[in-house]
């Protein structure tokens, strides 16, 4: 909770925004991660319209074209896959699905988990117990296996993939929200609202939910990388996204059969996943250090610190 | 102590039953297995006979009640594909996964304790920054990709290690390495964080004032107090290790429970899916109880 609160309050005023930026610039790794994510976001948003349908166009002459040559244009710099489609173009188009699915799943699980957590924390009826027990069951079992079973039942499609990924993450938001609500509901402002005659729904929505939201946003930011990995694992196993749609995970799976003669087909998309999740983790670890008053000096006075 | 174990066990049994019910109804929704197991041109009578033989002609809730009744007499159903007890199939695969998981978890915990403590003892040093980058990479790497790249480098290019399968000790190296990545990466972070906190506390100053050596302070005093959060995370990671095992077993053709479950799901071998889930869930619950007991051993203030 303190993490994002101090984060947002720090970046709210313009003078402090510069302080944060300077700290970010000092931590070279976190700075590089931020730049990478910025480029990735721009490429994901602006790339696909620019590239058009080159990512889907077959080119039999460029089949399994090795990387690092500009002979066929810059899109072929990372090589081409077994059907002669440029990998760089496919990476950019695939980023849209990869990041979009993860973002949708994170938002969906945060909202559902948050609402269920508010109910489970504030109400003492029987359904509060049911919600918690179901969350326990989901938490107690390896998420990938659960996702596999549910996905196989529902049939693989993008919307089902989002639902399944969200389902396995919901308990985390639910538990955190419930724990916070249990503490918040005993506070003075809730008692005050109650004594003024506010209905439970109004108390939860107007008074408690805004207090929980920052915590949920923090978890969501950290969770994003986990969900990207989970999605690519599912797509790699063939139960995630289905052709003609593809994500980075599905691209790795496609190239798996051609490892010996065309390593680049599965190497680049995997590297893209690694760099994205690593950047997200580097940034969130940097933000945690920034938000921790006991650790913060390490970033601020890096020059003075004995190295 | 015994009453604590009993209470935990009864909670666990409720959870396992809930899980079984969930999976039972979900798998039944995927469709009739007879369309997958019988030839396409088989007659309607043959299909009906197949369904009757395996009980698929009954309503789903009735099938579930029957399944529960059979559970009480330790009858876990027959594998439709292999024509033998589903539990035997699951128990045959389980030790293979267990071996992988135990070795990977012990190695990564031991390594993370040493590396994380050393990194925390000199925060901001080159070693610390390298460790942070390496551990974050380990936690962020897609394991299926690392497995593939590992095969590419060590099996295809240099032909040092086998690509897949079991047999010699060489077959263990790549699967264990891939399985270790994520637990190692996350554990190093936890150890480092806990140690930073512990090393800043007053009793460390006392220890230093007494003139103890650095190694003694780090491993003898600070580490012991940092162990509890490490064990919590390690326990969570062990049950999460099954996720990694599914991937690793698929890529390396390791005949473990993860691969068995994927195959069973795709082949609609319901009894095997249920048995594998029963085995995994039971193992995870036993593990969780063991971790709770370990707390009491490590921290004398905790009593059950």
Interface residues (C-beta under 8 A of the other chain):
Chain A: X29 X133 X134 X136 X137 X140 X141 X142 X143 X144 X145 X148 X149 X150 X152 X153 X225 X229 X232 X233 X236 X237 X249 X252 X253 X256 X259 X260 X263 X266 X267 X269 X270 X271 X273 X274 X277 X278 X280 X281 X282 X285 X294 X295 X298 X302 X305 X306 X307
Chain B: X14 X15 X18 X19 X22 X23 X26 X27 X29 X30 X123 X124 X125 X126 X129 X132 X133 X136 X137 X139 X140 X141 X142 X143 X144 X145 X146 X148 X149 X151 X152 X156 X189 X196 X200 X239 X240 X242 X243 X246 X247 X250 X258 X261 X262 X265 X266 X273 X277 X280 X281 X284 X285
